[in-house]
Amino acid sequence: MSGFVSSGGVEVRNPILRGFHPDPSIVRVGADYYIANSTFEWFPGIRLHHSTDLARWQPAGYALTDPDALDLRGVPDSGGIWAPSLSYHDGRFWLVYAVVCTREGPFKDLDVFLVTAPSVEGPWTTPLHLGSGGFDPSIFHDEDGRHWLVNMTWDHRPDRPSFAGIVLQEIDPAHGLVGGRRLIHTHDELIEGPNLYRRDGWYYLMLAEGGTGWNHGISVVRSRDIAGPYQADPDGPLLTTRDRPDLPFQKAGHGELVQTETGEWYLVHLASRPLVVDGERRCMLGRETCLQQLEWNAEGWPRLAHGDHWPRETVTVPSPAGPPLSRPSRDEFDTDRLSDEWSSLRQPVSERWLSLTERPGWLRLRGRHSLHSRFAQSLIAQRLTDDRTVVTTAVQISPEHPGQQAGLVCWYDTGTHFFLGVTTGDDGPFVVLAVSDLGTYTEHDTGIRPALAAVTHLRATIDRDRLRFAVSHDGTDWVDIGLEFDASVLSDDYGTSLRFTGAFVGLAAHDPVTGTLPADFAYFDHREFDHREPPG
């Protein structure tokens, strides 16, 4: 992410958080800004970032790191943590979120929780259950000291709209929900992601509308009373791209407002950068976090500062930006803990299946469930942040039975992913390329036969919608396996089911026999390349 000086401030390029960083929630505390993002089935839960200038964002860990506080075993793909909302009141951070356990069918089985902490680094309190009434919760702290939970509500009945409106209920931070909940706003359009603000005697309710796809947007309604009735902005959506399919950013919506110390207003929101593949738009990088400047017009309605409702690729921030921050491209596994760039699926990393100390300078994974499991995968991965990326690793494993395997993954979910790794068959070890395409599983024998316990280097190259794999015995001389795949299947838009995450790249091990076979990885190199450069 780069920043450069222009008249009146510093120009920052969107997205400010690249790759899978959906549903951004922002808060300012003094001179510090914090953003929280959804993490869905990935663990730890709720990724956090920190900035002092709105331009450079540094990872600030995760809010939910205790498995006792976040049990995601068995949650469906694109289930888990949806749309957290971060606020600050009376010396503490408040973080409210929903854990979605059932996505399909008439019901949405979910639970809403609240945690608080004196610092964004924690310690966060034991989650306080706030019912199961609907996802996309947020907390509004009113001027009179009362606290309100606001969220969408779900109606399972076949003859009713599923997105049944926005409800409000008071919270006691020590005991949970108090009083009854009130339906405060409905709309013919699908509305969710509610956030309340108070300004000049008005309560403003900002809403995500139109679903999270190409029709997505943000609308604003307001009322003199917190319980409504709410009147819609007469000029329509605050932000959307539904009428501009030509723009580089699409699906713009779901956001929150923040005011700087010097009075400027900004909006963080999600958006996606699609590829066009065979006439279809596919967003391989998932939903990313963007920033837009905001103004208030003479009638008291918020407006994007550039004068229309379309997101811009650059935004001016008032504070001078320092040197751009960058993600390390190579992990040598030479420390005793994983960096914040790594995530695991549904369960935390534990010494039972991952170690950085048993073989110093190597990462050891012990194979467990297959890549199709939703319970005990030995898989760690990093967000894909650019659609021109080369990923390389080296693995050492001694498989004795078919299915025992370890290697490199290019991942969307349990039904759609690629695996390149070392396994064994009737004739001994070989390098396999396994493909899962919306649940259909195929294997390709690459013809490469490494010696037992040899170190084998593996590489995946993503060049827009093209995905190729290569293998090397020394990390210098590479053999292309001769097959090319469509990388864009690793996207929210592939298939007919709703999918909400984004592509990952990482490491995995599988052992269907003993559940303990070790596989050692020497390094993980994850770097982007310019379109003018050879892809490696």
Secondary structure, 3 states (H helix, E strand, C coil): CCEEEECCEEEEECCCECCCCCCCEEEEECCEEEEEECCECEECEEEEEEECCCCCCEEEEEEECCCCCCCCCCCCCCCEEEEEEEEEECCEEEEEEEEECCCCCCCCCEEEEEEEECCCCCCCCCCEECCCCCCCCEEEECCCCCEEEEEEEECCCCCCCCEEEEEEEEEECCCEEEEEEEEEECCCCCEEEEEEEEECCEEEEEEEECCCCCCCEEEEEEECCCCCCCEECCCCCCEECCCCCCCCCEEEEEEEEEECCCCCEEEEEEEECCEEECCEEECCCCCEEEEEEEEECCCCCEEECCCCCCCCCEEEECCCCCCCCCCCCEECCCCCCCCCCCEEECCCCCCCCEECCCCCCCEEEECEECCCCCCCEEEEEEECCCCEEEEEEEEEECCCCCCCEEEEEEEEECCEEEEEEEEEECCEEEEEEEEEECCEEEEEECCCCCCCCCEEEEEEEEECCEEEEEEECCCCCEEEEEEEEEHHHCCCCCCCCCCCCCCEEEEEEECCCCCCCEEEEEEEEEEECCCCCCCC
